[in-house]
Amino acid sequence: MRKDRENTTVRDYEMMYILSPEMGDENFPTAIEKVNTLIGKLGGQIAEVNQTAPWGKRRLAYPIEKHNDGFYVITNLKLEPAQTGELERSMRLNEEILRHLLISLNQD
């Protein structure tokens, strides 16, 4: 955890989300950019986005919304804790995202 210039707490997070395979391979970069833009609008910073090996397109352990495959993306980001609720709400409302998980990397 660190303090930025305006004395607000910024924490490190890791977020994994699964994109719907119905989008088609050519639309995955656009969907990822939408999520990254949302994080930026909430005052967050993207540290790293991993959409390739070992993740990428994989078979799901069980069907989610009648899908057997999904495109896994892992994003490391910095964000104020007060903004995590809005980020998760937006992720739930996005129909392109089947599931997501946001975890704090800070040990408090």
Secondary structure, DSSP 4 states (H G I P E B T S, - for coil): -EE-TTS-EEEEEEEEEEE-GGG-GGGHHHHHHHHHHHHHHTT-EEEEEE-STTSEEEEEEEEETTEEEEEEEEEEEEE-GGGHHHHHHHHHH-TTEEEEEEEE----
